[in-house]
Amino acid sequence: MHTGSAPASNAGSSISVNADPSKDSAPSRTSSITDPYGPRSWRSTLVKLSGKNRALNEFSVEREDEAVEENLVMLHGYGAGLGFFYKNFEGLSRVKGLRLYALDMLGMGRSSRPPFRVHARDHQGKITEAENWFIDALEEWRVIRKIEKFTLLGHSMGGYMAVAYALKYPGHLNKLILASPVGIPEDPYAVSADMPEPVDSAMANEFLQDQEEDIVNQSNPQAKGDNNNFLNARSKAGNSKNTTTAPRRPIPKWITYLWDANVSPFSIVRWSGPLGPRFVSGWTSRRFSHLPSDEADALHQYVYSLFKLQGSGEYALAYILAPGAFARSPLLRRIQGVGRQPLPRAPDADATSPQPRETGIPVVMMYGENDWMDIAGGYAAEQKIKEEKAKVLKGLSEEEKKKDNGSAKVLIIKKAGHHVYLDGYEEFNEVTRKEMEETIRANQMAKGSS
């Protein structure tokens, strides 16, 4: 299966938006004879965006000879790429009426890698710019693809960005699925800790910034089933009480120094030359040890091919998360606004009429049974969303209440760690298929009543 990821080479590389991978990778098609869930077509495309060197790598699966009832868009986590979903593409695309897209976020995976720059000087401005780098590209891709509404599924950092997208671009989501999302819980240190100063050049970024692996690796003994240590400092964070100043940094000084200087593990791989594969294999051998050897080797080659590409979107991490994987702007403070944002008035609408608002969307949060991510944050977010719904519906008529689509739930995927879609892919696929079938039924009912 081709996902737009070239094999690793011995030289550093970058992505050119002038090259069109779709020309080199014609769609792969299955028939109803060879595929019990077919016919389906599988395609890899580089979708060019506005501006210089901006393009998103897209992998799609389309069910042929069927009307598209819903679009599912999948976003990978930090330090990963859409190829990590290789155990999900076939299983999820079995749903009748579903078209599946997986995207490499801008500056990551096999998407183009323009220089990442933050111009804001204030704390919130830096966070907003870093988020917008990714979600503005997603919105532009949506417009290019002429998708009016869809389901957005994001893992880890992709989940964080999915929430940010839902808040900035309301009215386009039918459902939000967050797979072990980063950034939900609050931490006193994270919200007040210093950030890197804006840097003007990609060359400076190459020497002054960091990604998601060893920079904050701390093993969580409670997550014995997960060998993934990405951002795993939660267990060391302690139970700091809220104070007006940030508490003592909860992780080693050398880690926070690298983080605050924005020195990326990806940069370390690039600097290490021929030793790069050995650095990468240290993580991949631990993380993928439970996979068949051929799959583990393929993922190792895939990961190395991504890590050695020119640095770009990876440099956003230090503006979004503080050392320890806690968000500088926690989602718990704003996730209740998902599905509750004001919508633009219709061009012919009376200017004095009340501004329309979203009427809620279902939010599904999935965690692995052995997840190092804070599941308690998911339950707290669920409660926040439900409290907001009760507040919105208070005083409304029964007819108005029936029109509300808001809901929230937390699901646990058995025998899985942080990478729930990979560790527990069979249950993950089954649960997600049911969610998509439910969404398609809701879409059909909405069309029938309109």
Buried (B, 14 or more C-beta within 10 A) or exposed (E): EBBBBBEBEEEEBEBEBEEEBBEEBEBEBBEEEEEEBBBBBBBBBBBBBEEEBBBBBBBBBBBEEEEEBBBBBBBBBBBBBBBBBBBBBBBBBBBEBBBBBBBBBBBBBBBBBBBBBBEBEEBEBBBBBBBBBBBBBBBBBBEBBEBEBBBBBBBBBBBBBBBBBBBBBBBBBBBBBBBBBBBBBBBBBBBBBEBBEBBEEBEBBBBBBBBBBBBBBBBBEEBEBBBBBBBBBBBBBEEEEEEEEBBEBBBBEEBBEBBBBBBBBBBBBBEBEEEBBEBBBEBBEEBBEEBEEEBBBBBBBBBBBBBBBBBBBBBBBBBBBBBBBBBBBBBBEBBBBBBBBEEEEEEEEEEEEEEEBBBBBBBBBBBBBBBBBBBEBBBBBBBBBBEBBEEBBEEEEEEEEEEBBBBBBBBBBEEBBBBBBBBBBEBBBBBBBEBBBEBBEBBEEEEEEE
